[in-house]
Amino acid sequence: MVDFIGELLLPVLIIVILILSQSIKMVNEYERVVIFRLGRLSGVKGPGLFLIIPFIDRAMKIDLRVVAIDVPKQAVITRDNVTVEVDAVVYYKVVEPGAAITQVENYMFATSTLSQTTLRDVLGQMELDELLSERENINKQIQELLDAYTDPWGIKVTGVTIRDVSLPETMKRAIAKQAEAEREKRARIILAEGEYQAAERMKDAASLYQGLPTAIKLRELQTLAEIAREKNLIVVTQTQTLETGNIAALSQAISGKKEQ
């Protein structure tokens, strides 16, 4: 009798061990398990150890860490009819494991596909200049749209980053010409401003010299002194007496002509 009980106890013990091995589960801190009991949602378990009923409960593991989706390059036609290729990175995480399993068939594939379509829709409503200069606002707009779409799935979109914008070669040349024209425009404006300021100063100087004839003579002497620094130059000037005599002769000639 004892031998029979011993022989019976061994298989029972093995069966109990097998059942316990199938019943005891463990998940990490960043994981959760969604339990379905006879096809109905029973709850979410984890982290740590928990028990399930073998052959009755079905467990599906969900990772709660942030996932990065590499959105492949999308051909986008902007509002001003320019074709560009844009790729981006979308960051999301699961916040409600039960909804991520019951509300969508494959939340990873659905989020990736939705990211591609949303990227094309948003960029198609913008012009090329906006796309190149307002990336931060575009990232925020795409993130808000994706977050609103995926909220019923229990998914939170934490960030969107446009990584690269590829332009056609013809458009690159056109942008380069535009930039060159802008630089030339600024250079001409700066040169014109300099000429205007110089003319204003020369006008003020002329008004000053007109009221003080001695000042222009002193300026002439200063210029001659600067020229005289060059050892290989010979400067020939008129004396004050000759200049005064010339002026007097010209005045007399003009007066005689008027009398005639």
Number of C-alpha atoms within 10 A of each C-alpha: 6 7 8 8 9 10 11 11 12 11 11 11 11 11 12 12 12 12 15 15 12 14 15 13 17 15 17 11 12 12 17 23 22 22 20 17 16 11 10 10 15 15 13 18 21 17 15 12 11 13 14 19 13 15 11 10 18 18 17 13 16 19 17 17 13 15 15 15 17 15 19 14 16 16 14 19 19 21 13 12 12 14 17 20 16 21 18 20 18 24 16 23 17 23 16 18 23 21 17 22 18 14 12 16 11 11 19 17 12 13 20 17 12 15 24 18 11 17 25 18 15 16 20 21 15 16 15 19 10 14 20 11 10 10 14 12 12 21 19 14 16 24 24 15 16 24 19 14 16 20 16 14 24 20 24 21 23 16 17 24 18 18 13 13 14 13 15 12 9 9 13 12 12 12 12 12 12 12 12 12 12 12 12 12 12 12 12 12 12 12 12 12 12 12 12 12 12 12 12 12 12 12 12 12 12 13 11 13 15 12 10 11 10 11 13 16 13 11 12 12 12 12 11 14 12 10 13 13 9 9 7 6 9 9 8 7 8 8 9 10 9 10 12 12 12 12 11 11 12 12 11 11 10 10 11 10 8 7 6 5
